[in-house]
């Protein structure tokens, strides 16, 4: 990998992404590491322990392959958004309400 690699310690990520807990971030990074998408770098000599993650060569390849799909989605948001809204509305109508689900229904 070259010097320009994406690295992130936990605190900047959890501060910049609302509602992202350290536990969720840790679990996600471990899964990504297990799948070969990130490389974990630990410097135990530093206190507190310093851990960074960088994208693996496979992740860079995946990003390059996925870029055309992302570009297409961005260019076609006007087509995609109404379909997503319509599908979300259908799902909402099919799901029972909480009152129906707990047996109280509308009978009162």
RODO-2510 file (C-alpha; in nm, 4 decimals, decimal comma):
residues 108
     n   res          X          Y          Z
     1     x     0,0000     0,0000     0,0000
     2     x     0,1129     0,3531    -0,0599
     3     x     0,1424     0,6326     0,1948
     4     x    -0,2008     0,7709     0,1091
     5     x    -0,4194     0,5165     0,2797
     6     x    -0,7400     0,5533     0,4705
     7     x    -0,6848     0,5117     0,8398
     8     x    -0,9138     0,5846     1,1283
     9     x    -0,8873     0,5561     1,5011
    10     x    -1,2103     0,4913     1,6897
    11     x    -1,2675     0,8347     1,8415
    12     x    -1,2757     1,0397     1,5184
    13     x    -1,5181     0,7912     1,3634
    14     x    -1,7531     0,7758     1,6586
    15     x    -1,7461     1,1549     1,6882
    16     x    -1,8120     1,2184     1,3181
    17     x    -2,0850     0,9569     1,2631
    18     x    -2,3928     1,0204     1,4816
    19     x    -2,5267     0,7223     1,6768
    20     x    -2,2250     0,5027     1,5949
    21     x    -2,1173     0,3253     1,9109
    22     x    -1,7644     0,2022     1,9672
    23     x    -1,9045    -0,1486     2,0105
    24     x    -2,0739    -0,1448     1,6695
    25     x    -1,7682     0,0076     1,5039
    26     x    -1,5403    -0,2522     1,6661
    27     x    -1,7638    -0,5405     1,5563
    28     x    -1,7896    -0,4062     1,2012
    29     x    -1,4157    -0,3523     1,1687
    30     x    -1,3468    -0,7045     1,2985
    31     x    -1,5862    -0,8492     1,0398
    32     x    -1,4244    -0,6450     0,7651
    33     x    -1,0803    -0,7575     0,8824
    34     x    -1,1998    -1,1203     0,8777
    35     x    -1,3172    -1,0738     0,5196
    36     x    -0,9888    -0,9215     0,4108
    37     x    -1,1239    -0,5710     0,3544
    38     x    -0,9296    -0,3866     0,6239
    39     x    -0,5899    -0,4307     0,7838
    40     x    -0,5535    -0,3687     1,1571
    41     x    -0,2411    -0,1874     1,2763
    42     x    -0,1659    -0,1886     1,6477
    43     x     0,1133    -0,0030     1,8215
    44     x     0,1277    -0,1558     2,1703
    45     x     0,4290     0,0559     2,2692
    46     x     0,2083     0,3665     2,2669
    47     x    -0,0110     0,4375     2,5701
    48     x    -0,3001     0,4403     2,5440
    49     x    -0,2775     0,1665     2,2835
    50     x    -0,3002     0,3019     1,9314
    51     x    -0,5024     0,1028     1,6776
    52     x    -0,5660     0,2132     1,3216
    53     x    -0,7316     0,0434     1,0285
    54     x    -0,6552     0,0835     0,6617
    55     x    -0,8232    -0,0493     0,3524
    56     x    -0,6656    -0,3643     0,2145
    57     x    -0,5647    -0,3992    -0,1513
    58     x    -0,8799    -0,6112    -0,1990
    59     x    -1,0937    -0,3275    -0,0599
    60     x    -0,9325    -0,0807    -0,2990
    61     x    -1,0149    -0,3199    -0,5862
    62     x    -1,3721    -0,3512    -0,4602
    63     x    -1,4099     0,0268    -0,4434
    64     x    -1,2776     0,0620    -0,7965
    65     x    -1,5221    -0,2018    -0,9202
    66     x    -1,8147    -0,0443    -0,7327
    67     x    -1,7479     0,3137    -0,8418
    68     x    -1,9466     0,2857    -1,1674
    69     x    -2,2466     0,1564    -0,9711
    70     x    -2,2237     0,4469    -0,7251
    71     x    -2,1958     0,6938    -1,0139
    72     x    -2,5024     0,5401    -1,1800
    73     x    -2,7026     0,5584    -0,8559
    74     x    -2,6060     0,9214    -0,8000
    75     x    -2,6959     1,0126    -1,1574
    76     x    -3,0322     0,8319    -1,1357
    77     x    -3,1513     0,9386    -0,7905
    78     x    -3,4582     1,1020    -0,9434
    79     x    -3,5632     0,7608    -1,0775
    80     x    -3,4684     0,5624    -0,7673
    81     x    -3,6156     0,7819    -0,4908
    82     x    -3,9862     0,7527    -0,5872
    83     x    -3,9589     0,3749    -0,6189
    84     x    -3,7926     0,3478    -0,2775
    85     x    -4,0607     0,5682    -0,1193
    86     x    -4,3384     0,3629    -0,2790
    87     x    -4,1821     0,0346    -0,1601
    88     x    -4,1314     0,1716     0,1922
    89     x    -4,4975     0,2783     0,2040
    90     x    -4,6082    -0,0696     0,0950
    91     x    -4,3962    -0,2274     0,3694
    92     x    -4,5448     0,0084     0,6290
    93     x    -4,8996    -0,0807     0,5236
    94     x    -4,8246    -0,4546     0,5456
    95     x    -4,6717    -0,4397     0,8943
    96     x    -4,9152    -0,4782     1,1841
    97     x    -4,9286    -0,1891     1,4243
    98     x    -4,7909    -0,2332     1,7747
    99     x    -5,1422    -0,2408     1,9234
   100     x    -5,2497    -0,5147     1,6830
   101     x    -4,9296    -0,7035     1,7518
   102     x    -4,9682    -0,7098     2,1304
   103     x    -5,3233    -0,8450     2,1067
   104     x    -5,5079    -0,5232     2,1982
   105     x    -5,6211    -0,4359     1,8451
   106     x    -5,8816    -0,1653     1,7926
   107     x    -6,1484    -0,3264     2,0104
   108     x    -6,0277    -0,1281     2,3023
***
